[in-house]
Each structure stands twice: as C-alpha cells, then as structure tokens.
Amino acid sequence: MLLILTSAITNRLRYIADLMLRDMLGLGVAFTTSMDEFQSHPGPKLAYTAGSEPDAPRVAPSPLLFEDGIKVQEAFPFMVDSLPLIFKSEDQLSALPFDPFAAGFYMASRYEEYLPFIKDKYGRFPADGSVAWQGKFLDIPIVHLWADMVKKLLERHYPGIQFNPQRYRFVPTIDVDHAWCYRERPLLRSLGGAGRAFMSGRFNDISKRIRVLAGLAADPFDTFEYILKVLEPSGAHPLFFILFADYGGDDNNVNIRSKAFRQLVRELDQHQGVGVHPSLSSNKHYLKLQAECSGLGSVLDRQVTRSRQHFLKFSVPRTYRALHQVGITEDYTMGYASHPGFRAGVAIPYPFFDISRNLATSLLIHPITIMDVTMKDYLRLNPEQSLEMIRNLVSAVKSVNGEFVSLWHNESLCETGRWQGWRRVFEEMVIMAST
C-alpha cells in the first residue's frame, strides 16, 4: 500500500491516483494529510506537497487537483528524454519535472473539452485542437507512460515494492449503421436507391439489388457470419452496436420494425454482445435517446447497458450524463473519427469524471484505438499502410497491458466496391491483436 501525503484529499486527486496507480499499475493507494501518520508509515510513500520531505520521494503539485472550477490551464507540451510531458514543474527539488497526476487528470477527464473550442462539421471536438495533437503524442497511451515514471521513481526508493497490472485484452467491436444494403428497406427508399443508381449509370448495382431482393444472392452487407468466423479462433467475443433509430438524415439503417432485422439483433446478442448506437439526432433530444435504448431493450428482452455514439459524436459532460440517466453503464465512444490513437491518453476502461460536478461517476469509458473509416476515408490509407498503423497501435497497447478496442462496420467487410481488399486488413488485425 502506497501512502500519499497531500495538503488536501480531493475528489480529483483520489480519481487520478486510483486510475494511474491502482488501475494502471496495480498498486494500492491511501492518502493522508497528517505528517505524523506519513512519517510513521512503514511501507512505501510519496509526498505530493510543496514542502520538502527528505524521508520519501516528493512530487510538486500544480493547483489543478485542488480546484473546483473550470478554467484555461497551462498545459503546454514539452519534452524530457524524448517523452512528451505537460504541467511542467518549476520546483527544482521535485523528483519529477512535471506533475504526473495533474497531467493525467487533464487528459483522462477531457478537461480541454469543457473549454471553448471550434467544432468540426458534426459539432465534435477536433483532434487537431487537442494538446495531444500539439504535443505529437496522440498515438501514444501517454497517461500510462506518465504512470510508469511514477512507478520507476517508487522502485528507486523502494526496491521491493510490488505492482500487479492488469492483463492485455482485445475487444473487437462492430457498428451496424446499415444491417443490409438492399434488404428490409421501405419500398420508396428502395425505388429511390434504384433510381439514383440508374441516373448515375450504375446498372450493376440495379442488377445486384434485384437479385438480393429476389432471394437469388446474399446481401453484400450481410457479413455477420464472416465476422464471427474470423473472430472465433481468437476467443474474443465481438460487441455489436446497433443503430436503432427511425430514418432521417445520417441515421438511415433499415426498417427497425422489420421482423428480420429484429431477429438478426437477437442472434447477434451472444454473450449479451449487443449495445445501442445512439443516433446523431439523439444528441439533441434526450427523449429520442431514451426511446432508442428502450426500443432495443424490448427486442433483446433486457436492459441495454453498452453504447457508442453514431459518428463518434459526443460532448462532455452532457452526453455522458444522458447515457448514465438511461441506464448505460459502459460507453465505447472515446476516440476521434479523423485520427486513431488515444484521445484521453488512456488504453484501459476507466470511470468518467464529471468536472462540472467535481465527482467520479459509475459510467465506464472504453477508449477505442482504431476505426476502419479513419484509415480509409479520413487518412486515405491503403490496406498495407493501414496494417502498419494497426501493428504500431497494437504494440503500443500491449506495452502498457491495455485494452485494444477496434471499430469496424459490417458494411466495410463486404469485400466489394470501395471496400475491396479490406477483409485482409480485418483478418490480419485479429491475428495481431489476439496473439
């Protein structure tokens, strides 16, 4: 058990110390404001104070973890021994050149997303507006590396100290925005799709549509058996996030009242592996979010507890508060659509901290690491380039005993049209991530 001496035991300090020391390093943590208790402690200890403490290593704190409000912070990136840091310490006697706990809290809580920022076209916080982008560490699980600096500091002072980190995990996830390409769509939408194909000269598309609707060919987006077959040797159970919303705008799945669609949803719910994929419009309308969650729950005959936002659109703290209110306990949205990596600098599940209310919640965040659309559409990578990126990210997550969460769509594995050649990427990623 590590005893931390501090001037005040705050919710912010408890939260980030538990995340970095307990969850990442597997080290028990306790706090005290008593110098007598600290000095008499027989085990390892750490002073997180401004005053000197010769009997234990000391890290100088910044004010962030002792504040209640939200304000612009001096989180400017700088380098020490090729490692990016923020919250530089001016205390020359501090054992570390920065405050690892303030830095970790700033990243994990998404503090910068509470501050004013310029939104992208979908109203999202942009990757290039983040401190991780500025410091060129978006592709690094940086909070884990900062925790490792604390670990090495403690090991130097307490050679026998024991750490018990969690083990690496691979979590494959699939977004089902369009369960099928042609099947189970209202007649007017099918006719409209055929008309657009005719006007643009895509006659092969019309022929394929007719064959699928006549039952003479499989729907190209019906890749679910393929996904399960590829994943079976890995032992990893996929999570499917279902867009269960009425048609409108960018929310355009098949008819959610279709018997075939509902049967598919129930079949995918192996090991309770189905979660909700809240629509874009539900971001602005809580009742719509509530209806989508309860509607999917009625099909599954159970409470839906997992979610991922459509288009990875969320805002803190509003989206997480709404999800928690409708019974969601785990969310898989923490990532950028435009860039892979570690939006929060974290590669393990961790609780959401509501800065506005200054408290940790029971909603568990599962950061995503890589998305198919990011590689192909945003970064315009080919399959070979994508595999190299995946290889580096898998290695980064494994190095910190993290959770590698991949995001694919059933339609991107159709092996036709613009997704020709991408099944190989998925298959090789599964091998890399599961061995």
N, C-alpha and C positions, 0 to 999 in steps of 0.2 A: 504494500500500500504506500503510494506516494503522498506525502503531506505537503500541501501548498500554503505558504504564508502569504496573506494578502491584506491590504488595508480595509477591504470590504468584500463580502461574498455576495456577488450579484448574479442575477439570472443569466446574464450574458457570459459571465466567466464560467459558471457551472456548465452551461451548454457547450461552450467550445472546448473546455478542458475534458469533458466527457467524450466529445467527438474525437478529439485529436489523441488523447492519452488512453482512454478506455476502449473506444470502438476501433481506432486505427492501430494502436499499439498493444492493446490487451493488458493495460496497466490499471490497477485500482487507484482511485483518487479520492482524497479527502481534503478539506480546507480548514484553515484556522486564521483567526485574527490575533491570536494570543502568542506573544513572543515566548512566554514561558513554556507553553504547550509545544511550540515549534522546536525550541532548543532541547526539550526533554524527549522528543520523538526518537525512538531507537532505529527506525528504518530510513529509507531514502526520503529526501525532502528537497523542495525547491522554493526559493524566495521570489515571489512576484511582487516586488516592492521597489520603492525609490531609494530607500536607505540600504546601506551595506549590511551584509550578513556573512561574516567570514566562515561560519560553520557549514555553509551549504552553497551550492551554485545559485546565482541570482540573475534574474532576467528583469530588466527595467520595463515597467508597463507604460503603455500610452493611455490617454484618458478614455478611449473608445468603450472599453468594457465596463466603465464606471459611470457612463452617461445614460440618460433615459430617452432623450430625443433623437431626432434625425437631422444631420447637418453635413455639409461637404467636409470630407476628411482628406488629410494629406497622405493619400495612398499612392505616392509616386514610385514607380518601379525603379529598382537599381540592382546591380549585380555584385555578388560576392562569391568568389571561387566558381564562376560560371553558373551560379544558381540565382534565378530572379527572386528578389525579395520586395516587400512593401512594408510600410510603417517602420521606417529607419529610426534607430535609437541614437540619440545624441549623448547618451550616458556612456562615457568611455570605460567605465568599470563593469558594465553589463556583460554577462557571459556570452550573449549573442548580439549581433549587430542590428537586430530588429526585434520587434515584438511579435513572436510567432502566434500568440493567441489572438491579438487584435487583427493580425493579417488573416488568420484562419476564419475568424468570425466575419470579417468583411466579405470574404469570398463565399463562404457557405451560406450565410444568411441572405446573400444577394443584396447587400446594403446599397450598392450603387444603383440598383433598380428601383429603389424608393426615391431617388433623387430625380430632378428633371432631366429628360433626355429626348433626343429626336427619334421618333418611332419610324420603323420601316413601313412599307406599304400595307402590311397587315396589322399594324399597330403594335408590333413586337419590339422588345429591346434588342438592338442590333449588336452582333458580335463585335463589330469594329468600334463600338462605343464603350467597350469594356476595358478594365485595367489589364485583364489577361491578354487582350489583343495588343494593347500599348506595350506591355512588357514582354510580348512574344512568348507567352507560356500557356496559351490556350490548349496546346496539345500535350500538356504535362499535368498529371494529377498533383498539382503543386502543394495543396494543403497536406498531403501525405509526406511530401519531401520536407516540408517545414516541421511536421511532427517528428520526422526522422532526425532532424537536427537536435530537437529536444531529447530524443532517445540517446543519441551519441553523447550529448552533454551529461546526461544522467549516468551513462555507462562509464564515463571517465571518472566520475566521482564515486560511483557505487558499482564496482566490477561484478558483483554477484546479483545485481538486480535482474528480475525475470520479466520477460514480455511474452504475451500469448496472443499474437494477432490472429484474426480470423483467416479462413482459407479462401483462395480464389474461387470465383463462381462464374459460369457462363449462363446468361439469361437471354435466349432468343425471343424477340417479340415481333409480332406481325400486326400492322394496321390494315383493317378491312374497310377501306373507303368505298370500294365497289366490289361487292361479293362476286358479281358476274359482269361480264362485258355486255352481253345481249339478253340474258335470261331475266325473267321476273321484273321487267320494266313495264310501266303503263303503255298502252297502245300508242298514245300520242307521242310519248318520248321515243318509242321505237321507230315510229314513222318519221319523226324529226331527225333522228340519227341516220336513218337510211337516206333521207332527202339530202342531208349535208354531205354524206359520202358520195351521192350521185353528182351533186353540183361540183364537187372537187375532183371528180374523176376516179374516186377510189372504189372501183367496181368489184375488186376482190373482197373488199370489206362487206359489200352488199351480199355477195355470194356466201361469205362466211356466216353472216348474220342469219340468212335464210336456212343454211344447213344446221346451225345450232338450234334455232327455234323449231325446226322440223324434227329435232332429235337425231340428226344424222352425224353430228360432230359434237365434241366436247367444247364447252365454253372456254375461251382462252384464259380467262381469269380464274378458272376453277383449278387452282394449283394446291389445294389444301392437302390432298393425299400425298402429293410430291413433297411438300414441306415436312409432313410428319415422317415420311420415309427417310428423308435426308437426315433428320434430327435423331431418329431412333437409335443409331449406334452410339451417339454422344451421351445418351441418357438424360439430356436436357429437355425439360418439358416446355413447349412454346406457350407464350401468352398471346392471345388474340384480342385486339382492341376493336370493337365493333362500332361503326358509325350508325347509331340507331336514331336517326333524325328524319323528319319529313323533308321532302325535296325542296331545295331552294338555294340559289347562289352556288357557293362552293360546296354545299352539303348535298351531294347528289348520289347517294347509294341507291340500291334497288328498292323496290317497294317493301317497306319494313313490315307490312301486314301480310306479305306472302307466306303461305304455309311452307313452301320450300325453303325460303330464307330462314324462317324461324326454326325449321328442322336442322338446317346447317348450323345455326348458332348453338343449338343444344348439343349437336355432335362435336363441335369444337370445344365444348366446355369440359374436356377431360381434365381431371385433377383440378377442377374449378379454374380452368385456364382462360376464361373469357372475362374481359373487362370492358368498360364503356369508353367510347371515343367521342367525348362531347363535341358537338358541332360548333362551327365558328359563331353562329348566331347565339348559341347558349352563353357565350362570353358576356353578352349584354343583357341576357334575360334569365334570371335565376329560375323562374317557373319552367322555362324550357329545359334547363339543365335537370331540374327535378323530374320532369316528365320523361326525359330520355333515360335517366337512371332507373326510374321505377318501371318504365316500359320494358327495358331489357331485363330487369329483375323478374318481371312477371313471366317472361319467356323462359328464363332459367329456373324459375321457382325458387329463387334465393336472393339474398341481398347482394348487390353488386358493390364490391369494395375496392376494385382497382380501376384506374383511369389513365388516359393520356389524351391531352387536348389535340383536336384537329388542327393541322398546320403548326403544331407546337406553339400555339398562341396562348400565353397566359400572362397575367400581371400579378405582382406581389403587392400587398397580401390578398387582394380581392379574390382572385381565382382560387387560391388555396383555402380561403375561408369558406367560399361557396361549396367547394368539393367536400370539405370536412362536414359541413352542415347537412349534406345529402347522404352522408354515410360512407364516403370514400375514406379509406384508411391508408392506401398506397397509391402514389402517383408517379408516372413514368414520363413526364414531360420535360424534365430538366436537361435541356440541351439546345443548341442553335440549329435552325434549319440550314443556314448558309455555310456553317463550318463544323467539322467534327471536333471531338475533344472533350474538354472538361469545363463546362460553363461555370460551375461552382468550385472547380478545383478539387472536387471530391469524387472518388470512384467506389464508394460503398453506399448502401442505403443509410439515410440519416434523417432525423426529425426536422420538420420545418420550424424555424424560429420566426415568430411574428414580431417584427421590430416595433411596429406601431403600438402593440400591446405589451411589448417587452417580456415575452414569455415563450417558452418552447411548447410545441403542440404535439399531439399524438399522430399527426399525419406524417407518414414516412415517404421521403423522396428517394426515388431510384434514378440516379442520373443516367442518361443514355450516352453512349460513346460514339456511335457511328450510325448514319442513316443512308439508305440506298439513294434517295433523291439528292442528298447533299453531294455525294460523289458524282452522280451522273449529270444532274441539272444545274446545280449551283457552281460546282468546281469544274464541271465538264471533263472529268477524268475518264479514261478508257478502262476496261477491265483490269489490265496489267497494272496501271497506276493505282487503281483502287485497291488491288490486293496488297501492294506495297504499303499503302496507307493503313490498311487494316492490320497488317503484320506489325507495324510500329505501335499501333494503339493497343493491340492485344498484349504485346510485350510490356508496354507501359503499365497496363492494369495488373498483369501478373506480377510485376516487380513490386507492387505495393499490396499484394494479396487482396485485390479489389474485386468488383463485380463488373464484368464486361457485358453491357446491355446493347445488343444490336437491334436496329429497327429496319425492317423490310416491309414491303407491301405485297399482298398476294398477287397483285397485277404485275409487279416488276419482275416476277418469276415466270411470266408467261412464255418466255423464250420466242417471242415474235415481235415484229415491228422494231420500235426503238429500244426494246429490252433484249434484243437478240444478243446472246453471249454472256448474259448476266447470271444465269444459273450457275455457271462455273465459279463465279465470284462468291456466290452464296455457299456453294458446296465446300470450297476451299476455306472460306471463313469459318464454317462449322468445325472443320478439322483443326484449324489453327487455334480456335477458341476453346476447344474441348479436350485438347491434349497437353 
